[in-house]
């Protein structure tokens, strides 16, 4: 697999948590406002029904990902669904905000959770939105292997693509960040300062978005990844579907045991 393992700035331990949280809030605003991941709801429903589960364990949740937009739709015809949000660097402020909105339907883990070694007590279908590209191939396989070892299901979704024609569009992101930043709550002077006065956030967000496109696994890459996973009796579905945004496709990887044990 040909992949450039470049590092996004926000992935570094030295990157301030305040900046990282604001960037995940911006990303969450984009995927919710523009309903980016709405088309994957039938894919998730199908696997949940196969697994006979009503529980989701969301890994690498960032600012809570698409759940404010897709949770209620996911429940239609499915019955009550509960979602547990986790992250290696939990955005506690964002977690608390979505918890207040959805109550018992959303559970947030305040401690760091490693997607490569998910605690055994976190039961349900696992999901990863917009974050799988952060992991190098060995780490990505460990995520899939850990899922297979636990006999869980997983759904991985990315709206970035490893295509050069996507990079020019990413160069428009600083302007976009300026526009959407006033809508990110809570509105604080600190956020305004680092976006509008000293524009660290727009510049870092743009750089990381370009690197994300370069690092994103293509469907062919994902097929190569699953070949290295010891997952007897597992089924892997890999492909792309149109998103709710024009010209944007969602790459997905679904993995689940053919004969399931309810989670």
MONORQUI-V739691 format. One record per residue. N is the residue number from 1. PHI is phi in degrees with one decimal (NA if undefined). NEAR is the number of other C-alpha atoms within 8 Angstrom. Layout:
n=N phi=PHI near=NEAR
n=N phi=PHI near=NEAR
This chain:
n=1 phi=NA near=4
n=2 phi=-91.0 near=3
n=3 phi=-145.3 near=6
n=4 phi=-99.3 near=6
n=5 phi=-87.7 near=6
n=6 phi=-84.0 near=6
n=7 phi=-103.0 near=7
n=8 phi=-78.2 near=10
n=9 phi=-59.8 near=9
n=10 phi=-68.9 near=9
n=11 phi=-79.8 near=8
n=12 phi=-77.5 near=8
n=13 phi=-63.0 near=6
n=14 phi=-76.4 near=4
n=15 phi=-69.8 near=10
n=16 phi=-57.2 near=7
n=17 phi=-58.5 near=6
n=18 phi=-59.1 near=6
n=19 phi=-66.9 near=9
n=20 phi=-61.4 near=10
n=21 phi=-63.3 near=11
n=22 phi=-66.0 near=10
n=23 phi=-67.9 near=10
n=24 phi=-68.7 near=10
n=25 phi=-64.9 near=12
n=26 phi=-65.0 near=12
n=27 phi=-62.0 near=10
n=28 phi=-62.1 near=13
n=29 phi=-61.0 near=9
n=30 phi=-63.2 near=10
n=31 phi=-69.9 near=12
n=32 phi=-82.1 near=13
n=33 phi=-58.0 near=7
n=34 phi=-101.4 near=8
n=35 phi=50.1 near=12
n=36 phi=-58.0 near=14
n=37 phi=-97.3 near=12
n=38 phi=-55.3 near=10
n=39 phi=-65.5 near=10
n=40 phi=-87.0 near=7
n=41 phi=-55.2 near=11
n=42 phi=-60.9 near=7
n=43 phi=-64.7 near=7
n=44 phi=-67.0 near=9
n=45 phi=-57.9 near=10
n=46 phi=-60.8 near=8
n=47 phi=-71.5 near=10
n=48 phi=-61.4 near=11
n=49 phi=-66.0 near=8
n=50 phi=-63.1 near=8
n=51 phi=-82.8 near=13
n=52 phi=55.6 near=8
n=53 phi=-128.7 near=11
n=54 phi=-117.9 near=11
n=55 phi=-114.5 near=12
n=56 phi=-119.0 near=13
n=57 phi=-113.6 near=14
n=58 phi=-89.6 near=12
n=59 phi=-99.4 near=13
n=60 phi=56.1 near=11
n=61 phi=-71.7 near=13
n=62 phi=58.9 near=13
n=63 phi=-87.5 near=12
n=64 phi=104.6 near=12
n=65 phi=60.3 near=12
n=66 phi=-85.7 near=13
n=67 phi=-61.4 near=8
n=68 phi=-59.9 near=9
n=69 phi=-98.9 near=10
n=70 phi=-102.8 near=11
n=71 phi=-61.0 near=9
n=72 phi=-64.0 near=7
n=73 phi=-69.4 near=8
n=74 phi=-63.6 near=11
n=75 phi=-77.1 near=10
n=76 phi=-64.1 near=7
n=77 phi=76.0 near=5
n=78 phi=-111.6 near=9
n=79 phi=86.5 near=7
n=80 phi=-58.0 near=7
n=81 phi=-122.3 near=12
n=82 phi=-111.0 near=11
n=83 phi=-122.4 near=11
n=84 phi=-107.5 near=12
n=85 phi=-92.8 near=14
n=86 phi=-139.8 near=16
n=87 phi=-163.6 near=15
n=88 phi=-68.3 near=10
n=89 phi=-121.2 near=6
n=90 phi=-59.2 near=13
n=91 phi=-89.9 near=10
n=92 phi=-60.0 near=7
n=93 phi=-63.8 near=6
n=94 phi=-67.4 near=10
n=95 phi=-59.9 near=13
n=96 phi=-63.8 near=9
n=97 phi=-64.8 near=8
n=98 phi=-73.2 near=11
n=99 phi=-63.7 near=12
n=100 phi=-64.6 near=7
n=101 phi=-76.4 near=6
n=102 phi=-106.9 near=8
n=103 phi=60.4 near=7
n=104 phi=-68.1 near=7
n=105 phi=-72.3 near=9
n=106 phi=-120.5 near=12
n=107 phi=-115.0 near=10
n=108 phi=-120.4 near=10
n=109 phi=-91.9 near=11
n=110 phi=-74.4 near=7
n=111 phi=-83.1 near=7
n=112 phi=-65.6 near=10
n=113 phi=-123.8 near=12
n=114 phi=-87.8 near=8
n=115 phi=-64.3 near=10
n=116 phi=-85.7 near=10
n=117 phi=-149.7 near=8
n=118 phi=-72.9 near=9
n=119 phi=-54.0 near=6
n=120 phi=-62.7 near=6
n=121 phi=-81.0 near=4
n=122 phi=-90.0 near=7
n=123 phi=-100.5 near=10
n=124 phi=133.6 near=12
n=125 phi=-71.3 near=15
n=126 phi=-89.9 near=13
n=127 phi=-134.2 near=12
n=128 phi=-137.8 near=14
n=129 phi=-113.0 near=13
n=130 phi=59.8 near=9
n=131 phi=-136.5 near=9
n=132 phi=-64.0 near=12
n=133 phi=-67.2 near=10
n=134 phi=-70.3 near=8
n=135 phi=-101.5 near=9
n=136 phi=-68.9 near=8
n=137 phi=-52.2 near=7
n=138 phi=-62.3 near=7
n=139 phi=-69.7 near=9
n=140 phi=-61.3 near=12
n=141 phi=-64.9 near=12
n=142 phi=-64.3 near=9
n=143 phi=-62.7 near=11
n=144 phi=-68.3 near=12
n=145 phi=-66.9 near=11
n=146 phi=-62.4 near=11
n=147 phi=-64.9 near=12
n=148 phi=-64.2 near=14
n=149 phi=-62.0 near=8
n=150 phi=-89.0 near=7
n=151 phi=57.6 near=10
n=152 phi=-96.7 near=14
n=153 phi=-105.4 near=15
n=154 phi=-143.1 near=14
n=155 phi=-129.4 near=13
n=156 phi=-117.8 near=11
n=157 phi=-137.8 near=13
n=158 phi=-135.4 near=13
n=159 phi=-101.7 near=11
n=160 phi=-88.2 near=12
n=161 phi=-135.9 near=13
n=162 phi=-81.3 near=10
n=163 phi=-138.0 near=8
n=164 phi=-64.3 near=7
n=165 phi=-71.5 near=6
n=166 phi=-83.3 near=9
n=167 phi=-66.6 near=10
n=168 phi=-56.4 near=8
n=169 phi=-65.2 near=8
n=170 phi=-64.9 near=10
n=171 phi=-68.5 near=8
n=172 phi=-86.1 near=8
n=173 phi=-62.8 near=11
n=174 phi=-55.0 near=11
n=175 phi=-63.3 near=8
n=176 phi=-62.2 near=8
n=177 phi=-62.8 near=11
n=178 phi=-57.1 near=11
n=179 phi=-71.7 near=7
n=180 phi=-85.4 near=9
n=181 phi=-54.0 near=11
n=182 phi=-63.0 near=9
n=183 phi=-91.6 near=6
n=184 phi=-82.3 near=10
n=185 phi=-105.2 near=6
n=186 phi=-73.7 near=4
n=187 phi=-82.3 near=9
n=188 phi=-122.5 near=7
n=189 phi=-62.2 near=6
n=190 phi=-59.9 near=6
n=191 phi=-64.4 near=10
n=192 phi=-62.0 near=12
n=193 phi=-61.6 near=10
n=194 phi=-81.8 near=11
n=195 phi=-103.3 near=14
n=196 phi=-101.1 near=8
n=197 phi=-93.5 near=7
n=198 phi=-112.9 near=7
n=199 phi=-79.2 near=10
n=200 phi=-66.0 near=8
n=201 phi=-63.4 near=11
n=202 phi=-58.8 near=13
n=203 phi=-70.8 near=9
n=204 phi=-67.6 near=10
n=205 phi=-59.6 near=11
n=206 phi=-67.0 near=12
n=207 phi=-59.2 near=10
n=208 phi=-65.3 near=11
n=209 phi=-65.2 near=9
n=210 phi=-63.9 near=10
n=211 phi=-64.4 near=11
n=212 phi=-60.3 near=12
n=213 phi=-60.5 near=13
n=214 phi=-65.6 near=12
n=215 phi=-89.4 near=13
n=216 phi=-60.9 near=12
n=217 phi=-74.0 near=10
n=218 phi=-80.1 near=9
n=219 phi=-55.6 near=11
n=220 phi=-65.5 near=7
n=221 phi=-62.5 near=9
n=222 phi=-64.9 near=11
n=223 phi=-63.2 near=9
n=224 phi=-68.3 near=9
n=225 phi=-62.6 near=11
n=226 phi=-68.1 near=10
n=227 phi=-64.7 near=7
n=228 phi=-91.5 near=7
n=229 phi=-104.1 near=9
n=230 phi=-84.2 near=7
n=231 phi=-139.1 near=8
n=232 phi=-63.3 near=4
n=233 phi=81.5 near=7
n=234 phi=-99.9 near=10
n=235 phi=-116.8 near=8
n=236 phi=-117.5 near=9
n=237 phi=-119.9 near=8
n=238 phi=-130.8 near=11
n=239 phi=-180.0 near=8
n=240 phi=-136.5 near=9
n=241 phi=-135.7 near=8
n=242 phi=-64.1 near=10
n=243 phi=-89.8 near=14
n=244 phi=-79.2 near=11
n=245 phi=-96.3 near=9
n=246 phi=-59.9 near=5
n=247 phi=72.5 near=6
n=248 phi=-105.7 near=10
n=249 phi=-111.6 near=11
n=250 phi=-102.0 near=13
n=251 phi=-88.7 near=15
n=252 phi=-133.0 near=13
n=253 phi=-134.3 near=13
n=254 phi=-113.0 near=11
n=255 phi=-134.2 near=11
n=256 phi=-162.1 near=15
n=257 phi=-69.5 near=12
n=258 phi=-63.5 near=7
n=259 phi=-110.4 near=5
n=260 phi=-95.1 near=9
n=261 phi=-108.9 near=6
n=262 phi=-51.0 near=6
n=263 phi=-113.7 near=10
